[in-house]
């Protein structure tokens, strides 16, 4: 069972930066998507960034586009989220998640598509425990 562990959260002032890390317990298939999600108190969980493990294709929510960068190090089994220009509205629990196709049809579909445009949490089956980010004004 794939396990994900996030780290790097903390408290920063508005305008500051943080880098979150997500370490996987095992190698992740090149057909997988990895994503970062966040959930603020009283709000629904939202997808903010995804990356395709088999390539460099990334997708971002409009709320973080231009400020956040998702990247991966396959050899280290780690996905990162560089967050710059943080604002109080970015304060939330941040989660990483993995969508790993398990049947040949979906694996092939993902390999042909070569990207991970889906930001909906329901598409992801493997989740970490989260890391808290607090942003003070």
C-alpha positions in Angstrom: 0.0 0.0 0.0 1.5 3.3 -1.1 2.0 5.7 1.7 2.6 9.4 1.4 4.2 11.7 4.1 4.1 15.5 3.8 6.5 17.8 5.5 7.6 21.4 5.3 4.5 23.2 6.6 4.8 26.1 9.1 4.0 29.7 9.9 5.1 32.5 7.6 4.2 36.2 7.2 2.3 37.3 4.1 4.6 37.5 1.2 6.8 34.7 2.5 7.7 31.4 1.0 7.5 27.7 2.0 8.4 24.5 0.2 6.4 21.4 1.0 7.6 17.9 0.4 5.8 14.7 -0.2 7.7 11.5 0.2 6.3 8.2 -1.1 7.0 4.9 0.5 7.7 3.2 -2.8 8.5 4.0 -6.4 5.5 5.5 -8.2 4.4 4.3 -11.7 5.2 6.6 -14.6 1.5 6.5 -15.4 0.7 8.1 -12.0 -0.4 11.7 -11.2 0.6 13.4 -8.1 -1.3 16.3 -6.7 -1.3 18.9 -3.9 -4.5 19.8 -2.3 -5.5 22.0 0.5 -8.4 22.4 2.9 -9.0 25.5 5.0 -11.2 25.4 8.1 -14.9 25.2 7.1 -14.1 24.8 3.4 -14.0 21.9 1.0 -10.8 20.3 -0.1 -9.5 21.9 -3.3 -6.9 20.7 -5.8 -4.2 23.3 -6.4 -1.5 21.6 -8.5 -0.8 18.3 -10.3 2.2 16.8 -12.0 2.5 13.8 -14.3 5.1 11.4 -13.0 6.1 10.2 -16.5 6.8 13.7 -17.7 6.9 17.4 -16.7 3.4 18.4 -17.4 1.8 20.4 -14.6 -1.6 21.9 -13.9 -2.5 24.6 -11.4 -5.6 26.1 -10.0 -6.1 29.7 -10.9 -5.8 30.7 -7.2 -2.1 29.7 -7.1 -1.0 30.0 -10.8 2.2 32.0 -11.0 2.9 31.7 -7.3 3.2 28.0 -6.6 5.3 25.4 -8.5 5.0 21.7 -8.3 8.0 19.5 -9.1 9.1 16.0 -8.7 12.3 13.9 -8.0 11.4 10.4 -9.1 14.7 8.9 -7.9 13.9 10.3 -4.4 10.2 9.4 -4.7 9.4 12.9 -3.7 7.1 15.6 -5.0 7.5 19.3 -4.0 5.4 22.3 -3.8 7.2 25.6 -3.8 5.0 28.4 -2.5 5.9 32.0 -3.0 4.0 35.2 -2.3 1.9 33.6 0.3 -1.3 35.4 1.4 -3.5 34.7 4.4 -6.0 33.0 2.1 -3.4 30.3 1.5 -3.6 29.2 5.1 -4.8 25.6 5.2 -3.9 22.0 5.7 -2.0 20.8 2.7 -2.2 17.3 1.4 -0.4 15.4 -1.3 -2.2 12.6 -3.1 -1.5 10.0 -5.8 -3.7 8.7 -8.6 -2.1 5.5 -9.8 -4.0 3.6 -12.5 -4.2 -0.1 -11.8 -5.6 -1.6 -15.0 -4.1 -1.7 -18.4 -6.8 0.4 -20.1 -6.4 3.3 -17.7 -2.6 3.0 -17.7 -2.5 3.2 -21.4 -4.9 6.1 -21.4 -2.7 8.0 -19.0 0.4 7.3 -20.9 -1.2 8.6 -24.1 -2.6 11.7 -22.5 0.7 12.4 -20.7 -0.8 14.9 -18.3 -2.9 15.2 -15.2 -5.5 17.9 -15.7 -7.8 16.6 -13.0 -7.8 18.7 -9.8 -10.8 17.0 -8.2 -9.9 15.2 -5.0 -12.2 12.3 -5.8 -9.9 11.3 -8.6 -7.1 10.5 -6.1 -7.0 7.4 -4.0 -3.8 7.6 -2.0 -3.5 10.4 0.6 -1.0 11.7 3.1 -1.9 13.0 6.6 -1.3 16.6 5.7 0.9 19.5 6.8 -0.3 22.8 8.2 0.4 26.1 6.6 -0.3 29.3 8.5 0.0 32.8 6.9 -0.2 35.9 9.1 -0.9 39.3 7.7 
